[in-house]
Amino acid sequence: IMNLLKNWKNVSVGPPAVVDLLYWRDVKTTGVVFGAALLLLLSLTMCSIVSVCSYIGLALLSVTICFRIYKGILQAIQKSDEGHPFKQYLDQEVALSEDVVHKYSDAILSKLNKTIGELRRVFLVEDLVDSIKFAVLMWILTYVGALFNGLTLIILGLVGVFTCPIVYEKHQVLGLCSVIQAKVPGMKRKAE
């Protein structure tokens, strides 16, 4: 664990944009992404996903309809011929390229096939130790499932993903290692 913590900076988390987002490099952008994701997840705890998607769609549609009517009234009053306010967005191409779809579907298919093969190996007890480890994990998850539902775990994960990197960056690994070693009995002797 200590080696993992010491080498945390060398771990590749993803594209630089994702890393900047998780480390709050642009506070405004990260705040909007984190707030919107958290608001969506919290609203899913109160309503069904169908209701949440419908409300989001209605809110967006209400804004765009009101803006379109407002611009139409302004054009009529000013007797201007500016045209449709969303013309530039309507003219843009929004189709996915076949290359992108093939790239991601091939990656997903590869991971799915690997997961299915691993599950087959574990459930059909190819290696007894791995199957027992998996059974213990499933047993532990029954207790986790009794305490939390999946949505709560996703919310906790989201909060953790947006808070742990910045907390880690502020306090660094050496201070964290010494604190862990001081608090856990027997760790100090092992580390020395």
C-alpha positions in Angstrom: 0.0 0.0 0.0 2.8 2.4 0.9 4.5 1.8 -2.5 1.2 2.5 -4.3 0.8 5.7 -2.3 4.4 6.8 -3.0 4.0 6.2 -6.8 0.5 7.7 -7.0 1.8 10.7 -9.1 3.1 8.2 -11.7 -0.3 6.5 -12.1 -2.0 7.4 -15.4 -5.6 8.4 -14.7 -6.7 9.3 -18.1 -6.5 12.1 -20.7 -5.0 15.5 -19.4 -8.5 17.0 -19.6 -9.8 14.5 -17.1 -6.8 14.9 -14.8 -7.2 18.7 -14.9 -10.9 18.2 -14.1 -10.3 15.9 -11.1 -7.5 18.1 -9.7 -9.7 21.2 -9.9 -7.3 23.1 -12.2 -10.2 25.1 -13.6 -12.5 25.5 -10.6 -15.4 26.9 -12.6 -15.5 24.0 -15.1 -14.9 21.3 -12.4 -17.6 22.9 -10.2 -20.1 22.8 -13.0 -19.3 19.2 -14.0 -19.2 18.0 -10.4 -22.4 19.9 -9.4 -24.3 18.8 -12.5 -23.4 15.2 -12.0 -24.1 15.3 -8.3 -27.5 17.0 -8.9 -28.4 14.4 -11.5 -27.5 11.5 -9.1 -29.3 13.1 -6.2 -32.4 13.7 -8.3 -32.3 10.1 -9.4 -32.7 9.2 -5.7 -36.0 11.0 -5.6 -37.4 10.2 -9.0 -37.1 7.5 -11.6 -34.6 7.9 -14.4 -37.5 8.3 -16.9 -38.8 11.2 -14.9 -35.4 12.8 -14.4 -34.6 12.6 -18.2 -38.1 13.9 -19.0 -37.7 16.9 -16.6 -34.2 17.7 -18.0 -35.6 17.5 -21.6 -38.5 19.7 -20.7 -36.3 22.3 -19.0 -33.9 22.4 -22.0 -36.8 22.6 -24.5 -38.5 25.3 -22.4 -35.3 27.4 -22.5 -34.8 27.0 -26.3 -38.5 27.6 -27.1 -38.5 30.8 -25.0 -35.3 32.0 -26.6 -36.6 31.3 -30.1 -39.8 33.2 -29.4 -37.9 36.1 -27.8 -35.6 36.4 -30.8 -38.6 36.2 -33.2 -40.3 39.0 -31.3 -37.1 41.1 -31.3 -36.7 40.6 -35.1 -40.3 41.6 -35.7 -40.0 44.7 -33.5 -36.7 45.7 -35.0 -37.7 44.6 -38.5 -34.5 42.8 -39.0 -33.8 39.6 -41.0 -31.3 37.8 -38.8 -32.9 34.4 -39.3 -33.2 31.4 -37.0 -31.2 32.0 -33.7 -29.9 28.4 -33.7 -29.0 28.4 -37.5 -25.3 27.8 -36.9 -26.0 24.8 -34.7 -28.6 23.4 -37.1 -26.1 23.5 -39.9 -23.5 21.5 -38.1 -23.0 17.8 -38.7 -23.9 15.7 -35.7 -23.3 12.2 -37.0 -20.8 9.8 -35.5 -18.1 8.5 -37.8 -17.9 4.8 -38.4 -14.3 4.8 -37.3 -15.1 6.2 -33.9 -18.0 3.7 -33.5 -15.8 0.8 -34.5 -13.0 1.9 -32.3 -15.1 2.1 -29.2 -17.3 -0.9 -29.9 -14.2 -3.1 -30.6 -12.7 -1.9 -27.2 -16.0 -2.6 -25.4 -16.3 -6.0 -27.1 -12.8 -6.9 -26.1 -13.3 -6.0 -22.5 -16.7 -7.8 -22.5 -15.2 -11.0 -23.9 -12.4 -10.9 -21.3 -14.9 -10.4 -18.5 -17.1 -13.2 -19.7 -14.1 -15.5 -19.9 -12.9 -14.5 -16.4 -16.4 -15.1 -15.0 -16.6 -18.5 -16.7 -13.3 -19.4 -15.2 -14.3 -18.3 -11.7 -17.8 -19.8 -11.7 -16.7 -23.1 -13.1 -13.9 -23.3 -10.5 -10.9 -23.5 -12.8 -8.8 -22.3 -9.9 -10.2 -23.1 -6.5 -8.4 -20.2 -4.7 -9.7 -17.6 -7.2 -13.2 -19.0 -6.9 -13.1 -18.8 -3.1 -11.8 -15.2 -3.2 -14.6 -14.3 -5.6 -17.1 -16.0 -3.2 -15.8 -14.0 -0.3 -16.0 -10.8 -2.3 -19.6 -11.6 -3.2 -20.4 -12.4 0.4 -18.9 -9.0 1.5 -20.9 -7.2 -1.2 -24.1 -8.7 0.2 -23.4 -6.7 3.4 -22.5 -3.6 1.4 -25.7 -4.0 -0.6 -27.7 -4.3 2.6 -26.3 -1.0 3.8 -26.2 1.0 0.6 -28.1 0.9 -2.7 -26.2 1.2 -6.0 -27.1 4.8 -6.4 -25.7 5.7 -3.0 -22.4 4.0 -3.9 -22.2 5.8 -7.2 -22.8 9.2 -5.4 -20.1 8.3 -2.8 -17.8 7.3 -5.7 -18.4 10.6 -7.5 -17.7 12.6 -4.4 -14.5 10.5 -3.8 -13.3 10.9 -7.3 -13.6 14.7 -7.1 -12.2 15.1 -3.6 -9.5 12.4 -3.1 -7.1 13.7 -5.8 -7.1 17.3 -4.6 -6.8 16.3 -0.9 -4.0 14.0 -1.8 -2.2 16.7 -3.8 -2.5 19.1 -0.9 -1.2 16.8 1.8 1.1 14.6 -0.3 2.1 11.0 0.3 4.9 11.3 2.8 2.8 13.1 5.4 0.0 10.5 4.8 2.4 7.6 5.1 3.8 8.9 8.4 0.2 9.5 9.7 -0.9 6.0 8.8 2.3 4.5 10.3 1.8 6.4 13.5 -1.9 5.4 13.9 -1.7 1.7 13.0 -0.1 -0.5 15.6 2.8 -2.5 14.3 3.2 -0.5 11.1 6.1 1.6 12.4 8.3 -1.4 13.0 7.5 -2.9 9.6 8.3 0.4 7.8 11.6 0.7 9.6 
